[in-house]
Amino acid sequence: MGTGDMRTTESSEDYLEAILRIRSERGSCHNVDIACLLGYSKASVTKALAGLSTAGLAEWILKLSYRCT
């Protein structure tokens, strides 16, 4: 494994740990939450999450909420 692969693995682990931490504290996790926790830009987090999703390590869950008008 090259050093680039190790950095990618460590970065992926950082993101996954952040997701678990935020979800356990708040019940849901958004890219802005991860960006704030890790100190990364929202764009970088969104790109990383897309990679994690492609790898089958994370998934975006869309929850729709309705209310009476």
Summary of the structure (lengths in Angstrom):
residues: 69
radius of gyration: 13.9
end to end distance: 56.7
largest distance: 56.8
contacts: 148
relative contact order: 0.14
helix: 65%
strand: 0%
